[in-house]
Amino acid sequence: MYKLFSVSKPQALRFNAHRSIRSVRNIILGIETSCDDTGCAIVNNDGKILGEALHSQHQVHLDNGGIIPPIAQTLHRQHIEDVVKNALINAEMSVNDVEAIAVTIKPGLPLSLEIGTKYGKYLCRNYNKPFISIHHMEAHALTIRMVEDVKFPFLVLLISGGHCLLAVAQDVNKFLLLGSTLDDSPGEAFDKVARRMKLKNIPEFSQLSGGQAIELAASRSTDPLRYKFTIPLTQYRDCNFSLAGLKTQLMRHLIEEEKAHNVPPDGVIPNVYDLCAGFLLVITRHLSHRVQRGIIFAERKELIPKDKRTLVVSGGAACNNFIAKGLQIVCNELGYRFARPP
């Protein structure tokens, strides 16, 4: 059961002192619980973050070999109240100072989304605030506008642990979908193959997510072309993605190497860095190929004016610098500006 929380008198005095200034701008309290992080931020309509707080479940799920929804839900439930309270304290505000409560309602893990949605509605009910529903992937697409001047329309590639899609962002709530994944997402593929390659058993990789571990391992490769991979969907004239087959190709290479070197159950193959490099390279080439097709399609259909040609890459897997460099090359060749949120 949640409790209404208050602030101390000195804090309340500071809040009142700032209220006359803050009332000029709309201030939103945002809650995010779509996956394994409990997050809250206080943002004004200029895109400035006034205060934020986060509780990460990263290590818990890493120790369990992946995200387990019931565990994620329990941890969200345990920490959401403190996270929201800390965000308000960091902003030197109370719930009464915000104009509305915004909450991620989809897509994501249903059990995790339930906690954020219920707590957001609880705050709205008790403080008489309007409830704003937020689409997780739309939020990813628009984050760049908080830090850079990106005008509509623009091309956006969203790559995360659960999604992979290419779209034209025409307005804040208007998107033209060009293509999406037919099976796995990049983040999901990274996590699964990293777990199967047992990268966690390498001490310096033990605290890293699957994507981070593969990127670091790939950077140490001496022969990234040692293992052959086939780029998927090259014969299809659309903008969809498919990564399930790439996972299968990696598994075949991995099983062959484990047999050839008699690798123990908890061991790592000798050329694991090269295998990671080959896998990361083929995923980057696949993403780049589909984005290239999307850019050509948008040009032929005149979906994006020449003075607004921007590719925004966002989502959890967008932090992969190797993928970003590959997409930057595509943008340079086709006259697009490349943008990625920090």
Backbone hydrogen bonds, N-H to C=O, Kabsch-Sander energy under -0.5 kcal/mol:
donor,donor_aa,acceptor,acceptor_aa,energy
12,A,8,S,-2.5
13,L,9,K,-2.3
14,R,10,P,-1.7
15,F,11,Q,-2.4
16,N,12,A,-2.4
17,A,13,L,-1.9
18,H,14,R,-1.4
19,R,15,F,-1.0
20,S,16,N,-0.6
21,I,18,H,-0.7
22,R,18,H,-2.5
23,S,19,R,-2.3
24,V,21,I,-1.2
25,R,22,R,-1.3
28,I,43,V,-3.2
29,L,100,A,-2.3
30,G,28,I,-0.6
30,G,41,A,-3.1
31,I,102,A,-2.6
32,E,39,G,-2.5
38,T,55,H,-2.7
39,G,32,E,-2.5
39,G,37,D,-0.7
40,C,53,A,-2.2
41,A,30,G,-1.8
42,I,51,G,-3.2
43,V,28,I,-2.6
43,V,41,A,-0.6
44,N,48,K,-2.0
45,N,26,N,-1.1
47,G,44,N,-2.0
50,L,42,I,-3.2
50,L,48,K,-0.7
51,G,42,I,-1.1
53,A,40,C,-2.3
55,H,38,T,-2.5
57,Q,36,D,-1.3
61,H,57,Q,-2.1
62,L,58,H,-2.2
63,D,59,Q,-2.3
64,N,60,V,-1.0
65,G,62,L,-1.2
66,G,61,H,-2.6
71,I,68,I,-0.9
72,A,68,I,-2.3
73,Q,69,P,-2.7
74,T,70,P,-2.1
75,L,71,I,-2.3
76,H,72,A,-2.3
77,R,73,Q,-2.5
78,Q,74,T,-2.0
79,H,75,L,-1.5
80,I,76,H,-2.3
83,V,79,H,-2.4
84,V,80,I,-2.3
85,K,81,E,-2.2
86,N,82,D,-2.7
87,A,83,V,-2.0
88,L,84,V,-2.1
89,I,85,K,-2.2
90,N,86,N,-2.6
91,A,87,A,-1.4
92,E,89,I,-1.1
93,M,88,L,-2.6
97,D,94,S,-1.6
98,V,95,V,-1.4
99,E,27,I,-3.1
100,A,27,I,-1.0
101,I,130,P,-2.5
102,A,29,L,-3.1
102,A,100,A,-0.5
103,V,132,I,-2.5
104,T,31,I,-1.9
105,I,134,I,-2.3
106,K,134,I,-1.0
109,L,34,S,-2.8
113,L,109,L,-2.9
114,E,110,P,-1.9
115,I,111,L,-0.8
115,I,112,S,-0.6
116,G,112,S,-1.4
117,T,113,L,-2.6
118,K,114,E,-2.4
119,Y,115,I,-2.3
120,G,116,G,-2.5
121,K,117,T,-2.3
122,Y,118,K,-2.0
123,L,119,Y,-2.2
124,C,120,G,-2.2
125,R,121,K,-2.5
126,N,122,Y,-2.1
127,Y,123,L,-2.3
128,N,124,C,-0.9
129,K,124,C,-1.5
132,I,101,I,-3.1
133,S,131,F,-0.5
134,I,103,V,-2.5
136,H,106,K,-4.1
136,H,134,I,-0.6
139,A,135,H,-2.3
140,H,136,H,-1.8
141,A,137,M,-2.1
142,L,138,E,-1.7
143,T,139,A,-1.2
143,T,140,H,-0.5
145,R,142,L,-1.5
146,M,143,T,-2.1
147,V,144,I,-1.3
148,E,144,I,-2.3
150,V,148,E,-1.4
151,K,149,D,-0.6
154,F,169,A,-1.5
155,L,310,T,-2.2
156,V,167,A,-3.1
157,L,312,V,-3.0
158,L,156,V,-0.5
158,L,165,L,-2.8
159,I,157,L,-0.6
159,I,314,S,-2.4
160,S,163,H,-2.7
165,L,158,L,-2.0
166,L,179,G,-2.9
167,A,156,V,-2.4
168,V,176,L,-2.5
169,A,154,F,-3.0
169,A,167,A,-0.6
170,Q,168,V,-0.9
170,Q,174,K,-2.2
171,D,174,K,-1.7
174,K,171,D,-1.1
176,L,168,V,-2.6
177,L,175,F,-0.7
178,L,166,L,-2.7
179,G,166,L,-1.8
181,T,164,C,-1.6
182,L,241,F,-2.9
187,G,160,S,-2.0
188,E,160,S,-0.5
189,A,185,S,-2.4
190,F,186,P,-2.7
191,D,187,G,-2.3
192,K,188,E,-2.3
193,V,189,A,-2.4
194,A,190,F,-2.3
195,R,191,D,-1.9
196,R,192,K,-2.0
197,M,193,V,-2.5
198,K,195,R,-0.7
199,L,194,A,-2.1
201,N,198,K,-1.6
202,I,199,L,-1.9
205,F,202,I,-2.5
206,S,202,I,-0.7
206,S,203,P,-1.1
208,L,205,F,-1.7
213,A,209,S,-2.6
214,I,210,G,-2.4
215,E,211,G,-2.2
216,L,212,Q,-2.3
217,A,213,A,-2.7
218,A,214,I,-2.7
219,S,215,E,-1.6
220,R,217,A,-1.3
221,S,218,A,-1.7
226,R,223,D,-1.8
231,I,229,F,-0.5
234,T,231,I,-0.6
236,Y,233,L,-1.4
238,D,236,Y,-1.3
239,C,178,L,-0.6
241,F,180,S,-1.8
247,K,243,L,-1.7
248,T,244,A,-1.8
249,Q,245,G,-2.3
250,L,246,L,-2.2
251,M,247,K,-2.4
252,R,248,T,-2.0
253,H,249,Q,-1.9
254,L,250,L,-2.7
255,I,251,M,-2.8
256,E,252,R,-2.1
257,E,253,H,-2.2
258,E,254,L,-2.6
259,K,255,I,-2.1
260,A,256,E,-2.4
261,H,257,E,-2.2
262,N,259,K,-0.6
263,V,258,E,-2.0
267,G,264,P,-2.2
272,V,269,I,-1.3
275,L,271,N,-1.9
276,C,272,V,-2.4
277,A,273,Y,-2.1
278,G,274,D,-2.4
279,F,275,L,-2.1
280,L,276,C,-2.7
281,L,277,A,-2.4
282,V,278,G,-2.1
283,I,279,F,-2.0
284,T,280,L,-2.2
285,R,281,L,-2.4
286,H,282,V,-2.2
287,L,283,I,-2.7
288,S,284,T,-2.5
289,H,285,R,-2.3
290,R,286,H,-2.1
291,V,287,L,-2.3
292,Q,288,S,-2.4
293,R,289,H,-1.9
294,G,290,R,-2.1
295,I,291,V,-2.6
296,I,292,Q,-2.2
297,F,293,R,-2.5
298,A,294,G,-2.7
299,E,295,I,-2.0
300,R,296,I,-2.4
301,K,297,F,-2.2
302,E,299,E,-0.8
303,L,298,A,-2.7
304,I,298,A,-0.6
308,K,305,P,-1.8
309,R,306,K,-0.9
310,T,308,K,-1.2
311,L,337,R,-3.3
312,V,155,L,-3.0
312,V,310,T,-0.6
313,V,311,L,-0.5
313,V,339,A,-2.4
314,S,157,L,-2.3
314,S,312,V,-0.5
317,A,159,I,-1.3
318,A,159,I,-0.7
318,A,315,G,-1.3
319,C,316,G,-1.1
320,N,317,A,-1.6
321,N,319,C,-0.7
324,A,320,N,-1.9
325,K,321,N,-2.1
326,G,322,F,-1.9
327,L,323,I,-2.3
328,Q,324,A,-2.1
329,I,325,K,-1.7
330,V,326,G,-1.5
331,C,327,L,-2.3
332,N,328,Q,-2.5
333,E,329,I,-2.1
334,L,330,V,-1.7
335,G,331,C,-0.7
336,Y,331,C,-2.8
337,R,309,R,-2.4
339,A,311,L,-2.5
